[in-house]
Amino acid sequence: MTLGASLTKDLPSLEMSLMNATIRTAVEKLLSPGRRRVCFVNAHCVNIARRDAHYNTAVVSADYRLPDGIGIDLAAKMDGEVLKENLNGTDFLPALLAGAALLGKSVFLLGAKPGTADAAAASLVHDIPSLRIAGTANGYDDMRDQEALISHINDSGADILLVALGVPQQDIWLSRNARKLAPSLTMGVGAFFDFRAGNVTRAPKAVRTARMEWVWRLAMEPRRMAKRYLLGNLTFLVGSLKRSKLMPTKTSSARRALDVAISGGSLLVLSPLFLTLAALIRIDSKGPAFFSQTRIGKDGKPFQVLKFRSMHTDAEARRAALLSNSEREGICFKQKNDPRVTRVGKFLRRTSLDELPQLINVFRGDMAIVGPRPALPSEVAQYPARALGRLNVKPGITGIWQVSGRADIGFEKMIDMDLAYTQSRTILLDLILILLTFRAVATGRGAY
């Protein structure tokens, strides 16, 4: 199965990918040349997929899965993703069929009680006069002879097949008969026919806009919907949370425990050194002892990195004039005899003591002890695509680049090292790099 990376998002919380697109983009994609089987995914669908192997196979093997409902939106946010639009069937399908009408494509409606598909077809043609209805069939008597039904659908010449048999039957049926069906686009559409036929009343627009349509349906059909919307939604959210990026793994928990232990213990032991260095900085030049600067952290999120101030207070204003004198390859600026560095600052940089306040960043979770160095926003803005991979983990105080020569290593080589770390990091590797850091500090190689 080939999925357009720009149209889909992998969501660990759901253990599947979803189309992440506006209605307009999704319509254009589904109506473009090619065969596609599509399903809608809401919280109820995910709950069933987690316990029904046949339905799970049908959903996961579909070419596209469309996000439907606020529950899916919340699950995506657990994984740090924002879905562009809610592609629920009642809003999405009319737009899809309007696009199909413009292209001269026809549609076959299969499912629901006798007469419902016909009423839905009449409603759709009323709203989309140019829409071609290739045929209809109900989900009861017309389903008894499967081979005859499939022949009827194929003989109709329909380009699109909409199946309303409910979850999970509709998607399992489409999956099992995918090779036999001639329409190039097939979709399970749930209660769409009932809505169009007027059998079920939709929530007012204000309620739909507030993403509270499920509350309306619960109020309209409390006995039928209570288990699905109350117990079901809670079960879905708990299950999604357990699978999401918000839930730490054993390894991530161990790494965080190591970071807290090292940073907390170091801050306690080194507090006299902190006070001494702060005093020396204040005596040597005007300005605060600490320096705070915006850097880019994990997943591209900015944070304030802390350092002992090693430059004069007007250093940022003077940086632009010095960029052409950088002595390091690539987009990261470094100059050995930087005129902005103070006398105490040179010592701090030579010994890497200026980085000590980043133990506070580690303790509060912005950084890790080991990881790629945090970059400036202006540097990240110039990153080639491959370099963005270093943002997949928390930035660190030390790492492979730091123990291998620091500023003496060019940008491209640094990226190679950081990507190698992000792809193969382990607790043992972190411990080795921490030990090698002491040697790097002692030799002072690349520290300026």
C-alpha positions in Angstrom: 0.0 0.0 0.0 1.4 3.4 -1.0 0.4 6.4 0.9 1.2 10.0 0.1 3.4 11.2 2.9 2.2 14.7 2.6 -1.5 13.6 3.0 -1.1 11.2 5.9 0.0 11.2 9.5 1.2 8.2 11.5 -0.5 8.2 14.9 1.0 5.7 17.5 -2.1 6.4 19.7 -4.3 4.8 17.0 -1.7 2.4 15.6 -2.5 3.6 12.1 -2.1 6.5 9.8 -4.9 9.0 8.9 -5.4 11.4 6.0 -4.4 14.8 7.2 -5.9 17.2 4.7 -8.6 19.8 4.1 -11.9 18.7 2.5 -10.9 20.2 -0.8 -7.5 18.5 -0.9 -9.0 15.1 0.2 -11.7 15.3 -2.5 -9.1 16.1 -5.2 -7.0 13.1 -4.1 -9.8 10.6 -3.9 -11.2 11.6 -7.3 -7.9 11.5 -9.0 -7.1 8.5 -11.4 -6.5 5.2 -9.6 -8.3 2.6 -7.5 -8.9 3.4 -3.8 -10.7 1.8 -0.9 -11.4 4.4 1.8 -12.9 4.2 5.3 -13.9 6.7 8.0 -12.3 6.3 11.4 -13.9 7.6 14.6 -13.5 6.6 18.3 -16.1 3.8 17.9 -14.3 2.4 14.9 -11.0 2.3 16.8 -12.5 0.5 19.8 -13.9 -2.2 17.5 -10.7 -2.5 15.5 -8.8 -3.1 18.8 -10.9 -6.2 19.5 -12.0 -7.4 16.1 -9.1 -8.8 14.0 -11.1 -9.0 10.7 -12.2 -5.3 11.0 -8.7 -4.2 12.0 -7.3 -5.8 8.9 -10.0 -4.2 6.7 -9.2 -0.7 8.2 -5.4 -0.9 8.2 -5.4 -2.3 4.6 -7.6 0.5 3.3 -5.8 3.0 1.1 -6.9 6.0 3.1 -8.5 6.4 6.5 -10.4 9.7 7.1 -10.5 11.3 10.6 -14.1 11.6 11.9 -15.0 13.3 15.2 -13.4 15.0 18.2 -12.1 11.8 19.7 -9.8 11.3 16.8 -8.7 14.9 17.0 -7.8 14.5 20.7 -5.9 11.3 19.9 -3.9 13.1 17.3 -3.0 15.8 19.7 -1.7 13.2 22.1 0.8 12.4 19.4 1.7 16.0 18.9 -0.2 16.3 15.6 -2.9 18.8 14.5 -5.4 17.5 12.0 -6.2 20.1 9.3 -9.9 19.2 9.2 -12.6 16.9 10.5 -13.5 14.7 7.5 -16.7 13.3 8.9 -18.9 11.6 6.3 -22.0 13.8 6.6 -20.0 16.9 5.7 -17.3 15.3 3.5 -19.4 13.1 1.2 -21.6 15.9 -0.3 -18.4 17.7 -1.2 -17.0 14.5 -2.7 -20.1 13.8 -4.7 -20.3 17.4 -5.9 -16.7 17.0 -7.2 -17.7 13.7 -8.8 -20.6 15.3 -10.6 -18.3 17.9 -12.1 -16.1 15.1 -13.5 -19.1 13.2 -14.8 -18.6 10.3 -12.4 -21.5 8.2 -11.2 -22.3 6.7 -7.8 -24.0 3.5 -6.5 -25.6 3.5 -3.1 -25.7 0.2 -1.2 -27.1 -0.4 2.3 -29.6 0.6 5.0 -33.2 -0.4 5.2 -35.3 -0.8 2.1 -36.1 2.6 0.6 -33.5 4.5 2.5 -30.8 4.4 -0.3 -33.4 5.6 -2.8 -34.5 8.5 -0.5 -30.8 9.4 0.1 -30.2 9.3 -3.7 -33.2 11.6 -4.3 -31.9 14.0 -1.6 -28.4 14.1 -3.1 -29.7 14.7 -6.6 -31.9 17.6 -5.3 -28.8 19.3 -3.9 -26.4 18.2 -6.7 -28.6 18.2 -9.9 -25.8 17.0 -12.1 -25.0 14.0 -9.9 -25.4 10.6 -11.8 -26.9 7.8 -9.7 -25.9 4.5 -11.2 -28.1 2.4 -8.9 -29.2 1.6 -5.4 -29.6 -1.6 -3.3 -30.7 -2.1 0.3 -28.7 -3.8 3.0 -31.2 -6.6 3.7 -32.9 -8.6 0.9 -30.5 -7.3 -1.8 -27.5 -8.6 0.2 -28.7 -12.3 0.1 -27.2 -13.2 -3.2 -23.7 -11.7 -3.0 -22.6 -12.6 -6.5 -25.7 -11.2 -8.1 -25.3 -8.0 -6.1 -21.7 -7.5 -7.2 -22.7 -8.2 -10.8 -25.5 -5.6 -10.5 -23.0 -3.0 -9.1 -20.4 -3.7 -11.8 -23.0 -3.7 -14.6 -24.2 -0.3 -13.5 -20.9 1.3 -14.6 -20.6 3.2 -11.3 -17.4 5.0 -10.6 -18.0 5.3 -6.9 -19.6 2.8 -4.5 -20.9 4.0 -1.1 -21.7 1.2 1.3 -23.8 1.9 4.4 -23.9 -1.4 6.4 -22.6 0.0 9.6 -19.3 -0.7 11.4 -17.7 -3.2 11.1 -19.7 -5.0 8.4 -19.3 -2.4 5.7 -15.5 -2.2 5.7 -15.1 -6.0 6.1 -17.4 -6.5 3.1 -15.6 -4.0 1.0 -12.2 -5.5 2.0 -13.3 -9.1 1.1 -14.8 -8.1 -2.2 -12.3 -5.5 -3.3 -11.0 -7.5 -6.2 -14.4 -8.3 -7.5 -15.8 -4.7 -7.4 -15.4 -2.6 -10.5 -15.9 1.0 -9.1 -12.6 2.7 -8.7 -13.5 4.4 -5.4 -15.3 2.4 -2.6 -16.2 3.7 0.8 -18.0 2.6 3.9 -20.3 5.5 4.9 -22.0 4.5 8.2 -25.3 6.3 8.8 -24.9 8.7 5.9 -27.9 7.4 4.0 -30.1 7.7 7.1 -29.1 11.3 7.5 -29.7 12.2 3.9 -33.0 10.3 3.9 -34.2 12.2 7.0 -34.4 9.1 9.2 -31.9 10.6 11.7 -31.9 14.4 12.5 -28.5 16.1 12.5 -27.4 18.4 15.2 -27.8 22.2 14.6 -24.8 23.8 12.9 -23.7 25.6 16.1 -23.5 22.2 17.9 -21.5 20.7 15.0 -19.2 23.6 14.9 -18.5 23.2 18.6 -17.6 19.5 17.9 -20.3 18.3 20.2 -22.5 16.4 17.7 -22.0 13.3 19.7 -23.8 14.9 22.7 -26.8 15.7 20.3 -27.0 12.1 19.1 -26.8 10.8 22.7 -29.7 13.1 23.6 -31.7 11.9 20.6 -31.0 8.2 21.2 -29.9 7.8 24.8 -30.5 4.0 25.1 -28.7 3.1 21.9 -25.9 5.6 22.1 -25.1 5.6 25.9 -22.7 2.7 25.8 -21.0 3.9 22.6 -20.5 7.6 23.6 -20.0 7.4 27.3 -18.2 4.1 28.1 -16.9 3.8 24.5 -15.3 7.3 24.3 -13.7 6.9 27.7 -12.3 3.5 26.7 -11.0 4.9 23.4 -9.2 7.9 25.1 -7.6 5.7 27.8 -6.4 3.2 25.1 -5.1 6.0 22.9 -3.3 7.6 25.8 -1.5 4.4 26.6 -0.3 4.1 23.0 0.5 7.8 22.5 3.8 9.7 22.7 2.5 11.1 26.0 3.0 7.7 27.6 6.7 7.2 28.4 8.4 3.8 27.5 10.5 2.0 30.0 13.7 3.2 28.2 12.5 6.9 28.2 11.6 6.7 31.8 15.0 5.2 32.7 16.7 7.9 30.6 14.7 10.7 32.3 15.5 9.2 35.8 19.2 9.3 34.8 18.9 12.9 33.7 17.1 14.0 36.9 19.6 12.1 39.1 22.7 13.5 37.4 21.4 17.1 37.1 19.8 17.3 40.5 22.9 15.8 42.2 25.3 18.0 40.3 23.3 21.2 41.0 23.5 20.4 44.7 27.2 19.5 44.8 28.3 22.3 42.5 26.2 25.1 44.1 29.4 26.7 45.7 31.0 26.7 42.3 27.9 28.3 40.7 28.1 31.2 43.3 31.8 31.7 42.7 31.6 31.8 39.0 28.6 34.2 39.1 30.6 36.6 41.3 33.6 36.5 38.9 31.4 37.2 35.9 29.8 40.2 37.6 33.2 41.6 38.7 34.7 41.1 35.2 32.0 42.9 33.2 28.7 44.7 33.5 25.6 42.7 33.3 23.9 39.6 34.8 25.8 36.4 35.6 23.4 34.2 33.6 22.5 34.4 30.0 19.2 33.2 28.6 18.7 32.6 24.9 15.9 31.0 22.7 16.9 27.6 21.3 15.1 24.9 19.4 14.3 21.7 21.3 12.7 18.4 20.6 10.1 18.4 17.8 11.0 22.0 16.9 9.7 23.5 20.2 11.5 26.6 21.4 12.8 26.9 24.9 15.1 29.2 26.9 18.6 27.7 27.3 20.6 28.9 30.3 24.4 29.6 30.4 26.9 31.6 32.4 27.4 34.8 30.5 30.7 34.6 28.6 30.1 37.6 26.4 29.5 41.3 26.7 25.8 42.3 27.0 25.7 43.7 23.5 26.9 40.4 21.9 23.7 39.7 20.0 23.7 43.2 18.4 27.3 42.7 17.2 26.7 39.1 15.9 25.6 40.1 12.4 28.7 42.0 11.7 30.9 39.0 12.6 29.1 36.3 10.6 31.5 36.6 7.6 34.4 35.8 10.0 33.1 32.4 11.1 35.9 29.8 11.3 33.6 26.8 11.2 32.1 25.2 8.0 28.4 25.4 7.6 25.6 27.6 9.0 26.6 27.5 12.7 28.8 30.5 13.6 32.0 30.1 15.6 35.1 32.3 15.9 38.2 31.5 18.0 39.1 35.1 18.9 35.5 36.4 19.1 35.8 40.1 20.3 32.5 39.8 22.1 33.9 37.3 24.7 34.9 38.6 28.1 38.1 37.7 29.9 36.3 35.4 32.4 34.2 34.2 29.4 37.3 32.8 27.6 38.1 30.7 30.7 34.5 29.6 31.0 34.4 28.5 27.4 37.8 26.8 27.5 36.7 24.7 30.4 33.1 24.4 29.3 32.0 25.8 32.6 29.7 28.2 30.8 27.4 25.3 30.0 26.8 24.3 33.7 23.5 26.2 34.1 22.1 23.9 31.5 21.8 21.4 34.3 18.8 23.4 35.3 17.4 22.9 31.8 17.9 19.2 32.1 16.3 19.0 35.6 13.2 20.7 34.4 13.0 18.6 31.2 13.9 21.0 28.4 17.1 19.1 27.7 18.8 15.8 28.4 22.4 15.1 29.7 23.2 13.5 26.3 21.9 14.7 23.0 22.5 17.0 20.0 23.4 20.6 21.0 20.4 22.9 20.9 20.4 25.2 17.8 19.4 28.8 17.3 16.0 29.4 15.5 17.9 31.2 12.8 20.1 28.1 12.3 17.2 25.7 12.2 15.5 27.9 9.6 18.4 27.2 7.3 18.6 23.4 8.0 18.5 21.1 5.0 15.7 18.5 5.3 18.0 15.7 6.7 19.3 17.9 9.5 15.8 18.2 11.0 16.2 14.6 12.2 18.4 15.9 15.0 15.2 17.5 16.5 13.6 14.0 17.1 15.2 13.8 20.5 15.9 16.3 23.3 19.0 18.4 22.9 21.8 17.6 25.3 24.7 19.1 27.2 27.0 16.5 25.8 27.0 14.0 22.9 29.1 12.4 20.1 29.9 15.8 18.5 31.0 17.3 21.9 33.4 14.5 22.7 34.8 14.4 19.2 36.2 17.9 18.7 33.2 20.2 19.1 33.8 23.4 17.0 36.6 21.9 15.1 34.0 19.7 13.3 32.1 21.1 10.4 28.3 21.3 10.2 27.8 18.3 7.8 29.9 16.1 10.0 28.1 17.2 13.1 24.7 16.4 11.5 26.0 12.9 10.6 27.1 12.3 14.2 23.8 13.6 15.6 21.7 11.5 13.3 23.7 8.4 14.1 23.0 9.1 17.8 19.3 9.6 17.4 19.0 6.3 15.4 21.0 4.1 17.8 20.9 5.7 21.2 20.8 3.5 24.3 21.3 4.0 28.0 24.7 2.3 27.7 25.8 4.7 24.9 24.7 7.7 27.0 26.8 6.5 29.9 29.8 6.1 27.7 29.4 9.6 26.2 29.1 11.0 29.7 32.4 9.4 30.7 34.1 10.6 27.5 32.9 14.2 28.3 35.3 14.5 31.2 38.2 13.7 28.8 36.9 16.3 26.3 36.6 18.9 29.0 40.1 18.2 30.2 41.7 18.5 26.8 39.6 21.5 25.7 39.7 20.5 22.1 37.3 22.6 20.0 36.2 24.6 23.0 36.1 28.3 22.1 
